[in-house]
Amino acid sequence: MSMNSFGHLFRVTTWGESHGPALGATVDGCPPGVPLTAEMIQVWLDKRKPGQNKYTTQRREADEVRILSGVFEGVTTGTPIQLMIENTDQRSKDYGDIVEKFRPGHADITYWTKYGIRDYRGGGRSSARETAARVAAGGVAREAIKMLAPDLKITGFMVQMGEHKADNRDMDQIDQNPFWVPDAEAAKTWADYLDGLRKSGSSVGAMIEVIAQNAPAGLGAPVYAKLDTDLSAAMMSINAVKGVEIGAGMQAAMLTGEANADEISMGPDGPVYSSNHAGGILGGISTGQDIVVRFAVKPTSSILTTRKTITKSGENTEIITKGRHDPCVGIRAVPVGEAMMACVILDHMLLHRGQIGSNQGKIG
């Protein structure tokens, strides 16, 4: 199985399976001299780890990261950084009933069709457990970004769960509830709603937004290395993601040219935009505004409702997926989206520095 890497200069390769002894990431291209410890990375892994409340899978994993290489005396050396996270709470017996059956909505059937082999214990590489390695790599990226652009801030949050939308944007609320939603009232509604779904053994989808504030203008390139292209690919690669949009996204199709245009005026410190329908990216290059990405996560496919399926031998049958699963996988997708944003932005900062150095076009 190839294609386990992403990025250009800042390149991440993830490895390991959901029910193997460990998983992790090899991070290549991180600049030397970046202060880095396991504790710095652990902060972000703790946001993602399972079993923190009743609204996520009850699999209990400490998700403790170890740095095996690429760091000396507390700073990066510029060589590959090897990150490892041990799996400590696998229950492979939960998957004994699906050895011969394909789970609807899962990658079981496509993996089998393509490779002729699949790891039925939690899905192997197709498991969302793989995203722990991405979050660890994102922790490295964040520390490098601090050195290159100290004011840049990446924030992810949920804006919708099923049909329930968040109406407010109180960013102080994001860390005050288990859903990472910037709306205290929405958090209460969502708690009751998801509790009912959880008890019934069902699941629901979600919409997540990730914003990069104070990102420099000039990141990206006009054709095949567009910043929004790489951000979209990064978010779409996250397990269960079925849609990605930048700025106004799909809503732009309903706007007129006048409404969509982000008018420009000159401010004391440079260009000022009247709006941000472009999501901080024009022609594949960042404008200096907030970079805004949203992605839709489908409902967790593992549910306790009986579903029709087939066996590997082609017989019709039914299946109930047992085990410990997230009733809304979108909750733990928030720190994953933040990590992917960090990796892509650092990658483009390094590309920009390598090709241009500093922005060439001066205004005013």
Secondary structure, 3 states (H helix, E strand, C coil): CCCCEECCCCEEEEEECCCCCEEEEEEECCCCCCECCHHHHHHHHHHHCCCCCCCCCCCCCCCCEEEEECEECCEECCCCEEEEEECCCCCHHHHHHHCCECCCCCCHHHHHHHHCCCCCCCCHHHCHHHHHHHHHHHHHHHHHHHHHCCCCEEEEEEEEECCEECCCCCHHHHHHCCCCCCCHHHHHHHHHHHHHHHHHCCCCCEEEEEEEECCCCCCECCCCCCHHHHHHHHHHCCCCEEEEEECCHHHHHHCCHHHHCCCEEEECCEEEECCCCCCCEECCEECCCCEEEEEEECCCCCCCCCEEEEECCCCEEEECCCCCCCCCCHHHHHHHHHHHHHHHHHHHHHHHHHHCCCCCCCCC
